[in-house]
Amino acid sequence: MTVLLQTEDLTKRFGGLTAVRGVSFTLSFGEVVGLLGPNGSGKTTLLNMISGAHRATSGQINFEGHPIQNLRPDQISKQGIARTFQLVKVLPTMTVLENTICGLAFGSSRMWGAEAEGKAMEKLHQVGLADKAKQPAATLTYIDSKRLELARALAADPHLLLLDEWLSGLTPEELQEGIKLIKSIRDAGASILIVEHIMSAIRELCPRCIVMNAGEKIADGLTGDVLQQQDVIEAYLGAPHHA
């Protein structure tokens, strides 16, 4: 498989705190990979470096064979990387359609007017929000706000989609809808890196996963195998205490 994303010895320090330490991995075209780990393990910091929100302290990020670790977020977006956030970020006073059109401004191709509206509506259809295109974003339910953020990311036509706990906070019924939606995006050929704590979703969506703990990568492999590793179990549950 052709490598899409590669990190090499990636490190991020905030003053005296090392949030990510020497993380290396690859993600190939068409892969859906889970990025797991307990809270504070460095997962979101890693996504922030890949998307340009944080500049790496050291190491390298190659995307489609080109280094991107020194690019701004808008430049990285134009290279073909889009993301969602742990906390949903929509523009509440704008309509659902206008929010989605904003995603086009940061994609690899520039669109205006009717062409932009048509492309945005296509993405709203994809996530199931076309009937709410004219509503203010502030009126959306929680899951529909998540759908909107996803539509805006997809509008940029990303080669790589970064999902940061996109399924969190959903009801069981909404969770199944969310999994089905991610599967449809996967089946359309997207490459996806998913940060998630819901193991049932990871097992269903991700053939492979990477596990972090205390800023370091501790596992990388087939999901079923990785989740049975003792160091992964201890990272989540704590090391066993012996009398």
C-alpha positions as a printed NumPy array, in Angstrom:
array([[  0.   ,   0.   ,   0.   ],
       [  1.164,   3.537,  -0.789],
       [  2.033,   5.615,   2.277],
       [ -0.115,   8.733,   2.67 ],
       [  1.105,  10.044,   6.043],
       [  4.348,   9.355,   7.863],
       [  5.574,  10.765,  11.167],
       [  9.188,  10.337,  12.201],
       [ 10.312,  10.742,  15.829],
       [  7.633,  13.389,  16.362],
       [  7.949,  15.301,  19.638],
       [  6.037,  18.191,  21.189],
       [  7.097,  19.999,  24.372],
       [  5.173,  22.679,  26.24 ],
       [  7.796,  24.223,  28.488],
       [  8.937,  21.413,  30.773],
       [  6.101,  19.083,  29.748],
       [  6.667,  16.616,  26.911],
       [  3.174,  15.888,  25.559],
       [  4.343,  13.693,  22.644],
       [  7.694,  11.932,  22.621],
       [  9.322,  10.332,  19.575],
       [  6.179,   9.039,  17.859],
       [  6.674,   7.379,  14.462],
       [  4.007,   5.692,  12.343],
       [  2.643,   5.469,   8.81 ],
       [ -0.883,   5.584,   7.414],
       [ -1.551,   4.339,   3.885],
       [ -4.052,   5.486,   1.267],
       [ -7.492,   4.073,   2.046],
       [ -6.687,   3.064,   5.633],
       [ -8.936,   3.757,   8.606],
       [ -6.763,   3.75 ,  11.73 ],
       [ -7.795,   4.211,  15.351],
       [ -5.632,   6.37 ,  17.632],
       [ -6.229,   5.221,  21.199],
       [ -4.97 ,   5.946,  24.682],
       [ -6.128,   7.157,  28.088],
       [ -6.849,  10.84 ,  28.698],
       [ -3.662,  12.898,  28.623],
       [ -1.76 ,  10.384,  26.495],
       [ -1.029,  12.912,  23.718],
       [ -3.572,  11.882,  21.062],
       [ -5.091,  15.312,  20.415],
       [ -1.653,  16.955,  20.55 ],
       [ -0.56 ,  14.538,  17.828],
       [ -3.581,  15.487,  15.683],
       [ -2.832,  19.151,  16.339],
       [  0.673,  18.725,  14.974],
       [ -0.54 ,  16.869,  11.888],
       [ -3.155,  19.571,  11.179],
       [ -0.783,  22.452,  11.951],
       [ -2.497,  23.788,  15.068],
       [  0.72 ,  23.042,  16.994],
       [  4.228,  23.237,  15.583],
       [  6.293,  20.133,  16.332],
       [  9.261,  20.681,  18.639],
       [ 11.221,  18.104,  16.675],
       [ 10.69 ,  15.29 ,  14.205],
       [  9.09 ,  15.251,  10.787],
       [  5.625,  14.844,   9.254],
       [  5.491,  13.783,   5.603],
       [  2.199,  13.917,   3.731],
       [  2.07 ,  12.443,   0.245],
       [  5.862,  12.484,   0.28 ],
       [  6.265,  16.143,   1.283],
       [  7.261,  17.582,   4.687],
       [  4.444,  19.606,   6.266],
       [  5.599,  20.11 ,   9.869],
       [  6.468,  23.769,   9.258],
       [  3.301,  24.72 ,   7.356],
       [  0.401,  26.797,   8.704],
       [ -2.982,  25.122,   9.278],
       [ -4.475,  26.718,   6.143],
       [ -1.533,  25.51 ,   4.049],
       [ -1.897,  21.982,   5.445],
       [ -5.62 ,  22.059,   4.684],
       [ -4.868,  22.949,   1.086],
       [ -2.467,  19.986,   0.965],
       [ -5.458,  17.737,   1.684],
       [ -5.878,  17.283,   5.458],
       [ -9.124,  18.19 ,   7.248],
       [-10.262,  17.587,  10.817],
       [-13.041,  17.782,  13.365],
       [-12.59 ,  18.771,  17.001],
       [-13.394,  17.305,  20.422],
       [-15.536,  20.362,  21.127],
       [-17.846,  21.053,  18.187],
       [-16.918,  24.304,  16.447],
       [-19.659,  25.703,  14.2  ],
       [-20.421,  29.324,  13.28 ],
       [-23.768,  29.742,  15.086],
       [-25.088,  32.878,  13.36 ],
       [-24.505,  31.473,   9.872],
       [-26.731,  28.956,   8.155],
       [-25.857,  25.281,   7.839],
       [-25.138,  25.845,   4.138],
       [-22.938,  28.892,   4.804],
       [-20.954,  26.933,   7.403],
       [-20.311,  24.21 ,   4.875],
       [-19.289,  26.676,   2.171],
       [-16.627,  27.959,   4.592],
       [-14.929,  24.581,   4.295],
       [-14.456,  25.192,   0.591],
       [-12.332,  28.252,   1.318],
       [ -9.61 ,  26.048,   2.794],
       [ -9.713,  23.153,   0.35 ],
       [ -7.449,  22.367,  -2.556],
       [ -9.791,  23.994,  -5.114],
       [-11.406,  27.418,  -4.933],
       [-15.128,  27.738,  -5.618],
       [-17.539,  30.651,  -5.602],
       [-21.247,  31.33 ,  -6.043],
       [-23.529,  28.608,  -7.39 ],
       [-20.678,  26.157,  -7.822],
       [-19.743,  26.478,  -4.135],
       [-23.371,  26.111,  -3.05 ],
       [-23.749,  22.996,  -5.171],
       [-20.633,  21.41 ,  -3.698],
       [-21.724,  22.309,  -0.151],
       [-25.179,  20.834,  -0.718],
       [-23.567,  17.637,  -1.987],
       [-21.71 ,  17.301,   1.33 ],
       [-24.828,  18.112,   3.338],
       [-26.654,  15.328,   1.489],
       [-23.771,  13.015,   2.342],
       [-24.101,  13.645,   6.096],
       [-27.91 ,  13.833,   6.131],
       [-28.355,  17.593,   6.652],
       [-29.588,  18.77 ,   3.25 ],
       [-33.094,  19.466,   4.592],
       [-31.624,  21.855,   7.188],
       [-29.371,  23.824,   4.841],
       [-31.136,  27.154,   5.427],
       [-31.361,  26.848,   9.222],
       [-29.023,  28.836,  11.48 ],
       [-26.34 ,  26.495,  12.813],
       [-27.281,  27.551,  16.352],
       [-30.616,  25.69 ,  16.037],
       [-29.046,  22.271,  15.405],
       [-29.077,  19.389,  17.852],
       [-25.765,  18.058,  19.164],
       [-25.467,  15.232,  16.642],
       [-26.512,  17.52 ,  13.782],
       [-23.831,  20.014,  14.846],
       [-21.35 ,  17.156,  14.612],
       [-22.724,  16.263,  11.168],
       [-22.252,  19.886,  10.112],
       [-18.662,  19.981,  11.29 ],
       [-18.053,  16.79 ,   9.335],
       [-19.702,  18.227,   6.212],
       [-17.492,  21.317,   6.462],
       [-14.384,  19.122,   6.732],
       [-15.48 ,  16.993,   3.772],
       [-16.14 ,  20.114,   1.679],
       [-12.384,  20.659,   1.549],
       [-12.054,  17.329,  -0.341],
       [ -9.444,  15.983,   2.085],
       [ -7.167,  13.094,   1.248],
       [ -6.886,  12.495,   5.003],
       [ -9.677,  13.084,   7.523],
       [ -8.781,  13.477,  11.218],
       [-11.678,  12.734,  13.583],
       [-11.116,  13.76 ,  17.209],
       [-13.696,  11.901,  19.343],
       [-16.387,  12.623,  16.768],
       [-18.6  ,   9.864,  18.187],
       [-18.39 ,  10.984,  21.818],
       [-21.494,  12.222,  23.621],
       [-23.971,  10.471,  21.327],
       [-26.905,   8.353,  22.425],
       [-26.727,   4.635,  21.514],
       [-29.019,   5.255,  18.529],
       [-27.025,   8.295,  17.406],
       [-23.808,   6.303,  17.825],
       [-25.01 ,   3.701,  15.346],
       [-25.961,   6.495,  12.92 ],
       [-22.507,   8.017,  13.375],
       [-20.726,   4.716,  12.747],
       [-22.809,   4.173,   9.618],
       [-21.885,   7.656,   8.372],
       [-18.149,   7.117,   8.942],
       [-18.405,   3.78 ,   7.131],
       [-19.969,   5.541,   4.145],
       [-17.095,   8.037,   4.072],
       [-14.616,   5.172,   4.325],
       [-16.353,   3.261,   1.542],
       [-16.104,   6.347,  -0.663],
       [-12.324,   5.98 ,  -0.459],
       [-11.331,   8.317,   2.37 ],
       [ -8.282,   7.742,   4.561],
       [ -9.183,   8.379,   8.204],
       [ -7.338,   8.675,  11.522],
       [ -9.81 ,   8.419,  14.408],
       [ -9.223,   9.372,  18.041],
       [-11.9  ,   7.556,  20.019],
       [-12.634,   5.995,  23.416],
       [-15.633,   3.922,  22.331],
       [-14.06 ,   0.511,  21.783],
       [-17.095,  -1.003,  20.057],
       [-16.813,   1.711,  17.393],
       [-13.055,   1.195,  17.052],
       [-13.535,  -2.539,  16.578],
       [-16.209,  -1.934,  13.952],
       [-14.447,   0.834,  12.017],
       [-10.707,   0.319,  12.375],
       [ -8.852,  -2.817,  11.232],
       [ -5.689,  -1.313,  12.746],
       [ -5.027,   0.914,  15.711],
       [ -2.193,   2.814,  17.341],
       [ -2.091,   3.179,  21.124],
       [ -0.384,   5.987,  23.046],
       [  0.376,   6.34 ,  26.73 ],
       [  2.165,   9.2  ,  28.494],
       [  3.046,  10.756,  25.138],
       [  4.636,   7.645,  23.638],
       [  3.433,   5.043,  21.147],
       [  3.126,   1.708,  22.942],
       [  1.362,  -0.394,  20.304],
       [  0.568,  -0.445,  16.588],
       [ -1.112,  -3.329,  14.797],
       [ -4.308,  -5.234,  14.125],
       [ -7.011,  -3.909,  16.44 ],
       [ -7.997,  -7.268,  17.907],
       [ -4.376,  -8.112,  18.701],
       [ -3.444,  -4.696,  20.066],
       [ -6.401,  -4.514,  22.463],
       [ -5.296,  -7.79 ,  24.051],
       [ -1.73 ,  -6.613,  24.73 ],
       [ -0.921,  -6.444,  28.423],
       [  0.714,  -3.004,  28.257],
       [ -2.36 ,  -1.606,  26.476],
       [ -4.699,  -3.091,  29.089],
       [ -2.532,  -1.643,  31.861],
       [ -2.472,   1.771,  30.189],
       [ -6.267,   1.902,  30.424],
       [ -6.855,   0.009,  33.667],
       [ -3.59 ,   0.484,  35.572],
       [ -0.951,  -2.093,  36.395],
       [ -2.127,  -4.892,  38.677],
       [ -1.156,  -4.598,  42.346],
       [  0.389,  -7.628,  44.01 ],
       [  0.172,  -8.269,  47.728]])
